[in-house]
Amino acid sequence: MEVTFLGTGTSIGVPVIGCSCPVCTSTDRRNKRLRPSILLTLQGRNILIDASTDFRTQALRAGLNRLDAVLFTHWHADHVFGLDDIRIFNAYQGEEISCYGNQETIRQLRHIFSYAFEDTQAGGGKPRLVLQPVETPFDLFGEKIIPVEIYHGELRILGYRIREMAYITDCSKIPESALGLLKNLEVLILGALRYTPHPTHFSLDEALEMIERLAPEKVYLTHLSHAFDHEEANAQLPPHTTLAHDGMRIRV
């Protein structure tokens, strides 16, 4: 399985509009972070996790020419506002694209993108989607997808485990009931917003505590704010833990 980091930034991206801090003005391309999303390529299928606000740019950068399904962690803008841009894949492939998420995410997608589900004009002006609510493990193209319920502040959202990889972003708490689903991982992709505490995201210290508890073989940190200079922050991280960056590709 190949994982492409399409975006590793937080909801406002990096550089931040109007900010002149050293990270936002850095020439290091690893400090340029689009909104958070990854692409999984396995068994000849492309599965997107979250359609970020920057999806069009991300798809062009990645040379994406086919999309088979979308898994949503939750319905906040930085994770869903690129959904309209998948309609080009409807046109290329001549088929609807299935989108998976918890009940609240599916409800919100129907509201945010209501035009896509109304019987209005024909043609290519809107995405053709099949919304699939999920709560328990399910089969997708012969692969077992395990939803992992976590907390984003008070909001219950999903992470996902596929094979020996798990993607957990926008997380401030992993309940005891979910910890067992995240054991024996080869790769953990985990959100770590900044150095200081935040009410709805892990700080770096909180993420590192969770990593120590779960003991995966390798960790990539994502959903990164402009608090982190890539080179400086990486030098301070423990072994087998690194900051992800846009465009990074790994094999699991």
C-alpha positions in Angstrom: 0.0 0.0 0.0 1.3 3.4 -0.9 0.4 6.5 1.1 0.7 10.0 -0.4 0.5 12.9 1.9 -1.6 15.4 -0.1 -1.7 18.0 2.7 -0.2 18.1 6.2 -1.3 21.5 7.4 -4.0 22.7 9.7 -7.3 24.3 8.8 -5.8 27.6 7.7 -2.8 26.1 5.9 0.9 27.2 6.0 1.9 29.8 5.2 -0.9 31.5 7.1 -2.5 34.5 5.3 -1.0 37.7 6.6 1.7 36.0 8.7 5.4 36.9 8.4 6.8 34.4 11.0 9.9 32.5 10.1 8.0 29.3 9.1 5.5 31.2 6.9 8.3 33.0 5.1 10.5 29.9 4.9 11.9 28.8 1.6 11.9 25.1 2.8 9.2 23.5 0.7 8.5 21.1 3.7 7.1 24.2 5.5 4.4 24.7 2.8 1.4 22.8 4.1 -1.9 22.4 2.3 -5.0 21.3 4.3 -4.9 17.8 5.6 -5.6 14.7 3.4 -3.9 11.5 2.3 -4.3 9.2 -0.7 -4.1 5.4 -0.4 -3.2 3.4 -3.4 -3.7 -0.3 -3.1 -4.7 -3.2 -5.4 -4.9 -0.7 -8.3 -7.5 1.5 -6.4 -7.2 5.1 -5.2 -8.9 5.9 -1.9 -8.9 9.4 -0.6 -9.2 10.2 3.1 -10.9 13.6 3.4 -11.5 16.0 0.4 -9.7 19.1 1.7 -10.2 22.6 0.6 -7.1 22.3 -1.5 -8.1 19.0 -3.2 -7.9 20.3 -6.7 -4.3 21.5 -6.2 -3.4 18.3 -4.4 -4.8 16.1 -7.2 -2.9 18.0 -9.8 0.4 17.8 -7.9 -0.1 14.1 -7.3 -1.0 13.4 -10.9 -4.2 11.8 -9.8 -6.2 10.4 -12.8 -8.6 8.0 -11.0 -10.5 8.1 -7.7 -12.4 5.1 -6.4 -13.7 6.1 -3.0 -13.5 8.8 -0.3 -13.3 8.1 3.5 -14.3 11.1 5.7 -13.0 11.6 9.2 -15.5 14.4 9.9 -17.4 17.2 8.2 -15.4 20.4 9.1 -14.6 22.7 6.2 -10.9 21.8 5.8 -11.8 18.1 5.4 -14.8 18.3 3.0 -14.8 21.5 1.0 -12.9 20.0 -1.9 -15.7 17.4 -2.5 -17.1 19.2 -5.5 -13.8 18.7 -7.4 -14.2 15.0 -7.5 -16.9 15.4 -10.3 -14.2 15.3 -12.9 -13.6 11.7 -11.9 -17.3 11.0 -12.3 -16.9 12.2 -15.9 -13.7 10.2 -16.5 -15.0 7.0 -15.0 -18.7 7.2 -15.9 -19.8 6.2 -12.4 -20.8 7.5 -9.0 -18.2 7.6 -6.2 -18.9 6.2 -2.8 -18.2 8.4 0.2 -18.0 6.9 3.8 -18.3 8.5 7.2 -20.2 8.4 10.4 -23.9 9.3 10.6 -23.3 13.0 11.5 -20.8 13.4 8.7 -23.1 11.9 6.1 -25.9 14.2 7.4 -23.7 17.3 7.1 -22.5 16.4 3.6 -26.1 16.2 2.5 -26.7 19.6 3.9 -23.4 21.3 2.8 -23.6 19.9 -0.7 -27.4 19.8 -1.0 -27.3 20.7 -4.7 -25.6 17.4 -5.5 -28.6 15.5 -4.2 -31.4 17.6 -5.7 -33.1 16.6 -9.0 -32.0 19.7 -10.9 -29.9 20.2 -14.0 -28.2 17.3 -15.8 -24.6 17.4 -17.0 -21.3 17.7 -15.2 -22.1 20.6 -12.9 -22.2 18.6 -9.7 -20.6 15.6 -8.2 -22.3 12.2 -8.3 -22.0 10.6 -4.9 -23.2 7.6 -3.0 -23.1 8.4 0.8 -22.4 5.4 3.0 -22.7 5.7 6.8 -20.4 3.4 8.6 -19.9 2.5 12.3 -18.3 -0.9 12.1 -15.6 -2.5 9.9 -16.6 -2.9 6.3 -15.2 -4.2 3.0 -14.0 -1.9 0.4 -12.5 -3.4 -2.8 -11.6 -6.5 -0.9 -9.8 -4.5 1.9 -11.0 -4.4 5.5 -11.6 -0.8 6.6 -11.8 -0.3 10.3 -13.4 2.9 11.5 -11.9 4.1 14.8 -14.1 6.4 16.9 -12.1 9.3 18.5 -12.9 12.7 19.9 -12.2 16.1 18.3 -13.1 18.2 21.3 -16.6 17.1 22.1 -17.3 15.9 18.5 -17.1 12.2 17.9 -15.2 11.7 14.6 -13.5 8.8 12.9 -10.0 7.7 12.3 -9.3 4.7 10.0 -7.2 1.6 10.2 -6.4 -0.1 6.9 -4.0 -3.1 7.1 -1.2 -2.1 9.4 -1.6 1.6 9.0 -3.9 4.0 10.9 -4.8 7.6 10.2 -5.8 9.6 13.2 -6.1 13.4 12.8 -8.0 16.2 14.5 -7.9 14.2 17.6 -7.9 15.4 21.3 -8.8 12.1 22.9 -8.7 8.4 22.0 -11.1 6.5 24.2 -10.1 3.3 25.9 -12.5 1.4 23.6 -10.5 2.5 20.5 -7.0 1.9 21.8 -7.1 -1.8 21.0 -7.8 -1.1 17.4 -4.5 0.9 17.1 -2.1 -1.7 18.4 0.5 -3.6 16.4 0.8 -0.9 13.7 3.5 -0.6 11.2 2.6 3.0 10.5 0.6 5.5 12.6 -0.2 8.9 11.0 -1.2 11.2 13.9 -2.2 14.8 14.2 -0.1 17.1 16.4 -1.2 20.7 16.0 1.3 22.7 17.9 3.6 22.8 21.0 1.0 24.4 23.3 -2.3 22.7 24.4 -5.4 23.1 22.3 -9.0 22.2 23.2 -9.7 20.0 20.2 -6.3 18.7 19.0 -3.3 16.9 20.4 -0.4 19.1 21.2 3.0 17.7 20.3 3.6 16.4 23.9 0.1 14.8 24.0 0.8 13.1 20.6 4.1 11.8 21.9 2.5 10.4 25.0 0.0 8.6 22.8 2.7 7.3 20.6 4.5 5.9 23.6 1.4 4.1 24.7 0.5 2.6 21.3 4.1 1.8 20.3 3.8 1.7 16.5 6.9 0.9 14.4 6.8 4.3 12.6 5.0 7.6 13.2 4.3 10.5 10.8 2.9 13.6 12.4 0.4 15.7 10.4 -2.2 18.5 10.7 0.7 20.8 11.6 0.5 24.5 12.2 3.1 27.2 11.5 4.5 26.5 15.0 6.7 23.8 13.5 9.7 24.5 11.4 10.2 21.2 9.7 14.0 20.8 10.1 14.1 22.2 13.7 11.1 20.2 14.9 12.3 16.9 13.4 15.7 17.2 15.1 13.9 17.1 18.5 11.6 14.1 17.8 12.3 10.6 19.2 13.4 7.8 16.9 10.9 6.5 14.4 8.8 9.7 14.6 9.0 12.4 12.0 6.9 15.3 10.6 5.2 14.4 7.4 5.3 16.9 4.6 3.2 17.6 1.5 4.1 15.2 -1.4 5.7 12.6 0.9 5.1 9.1 -0.2 5.6 6.0 1.9 4.9 2.3 1.5 3.3 0.2 4.2 
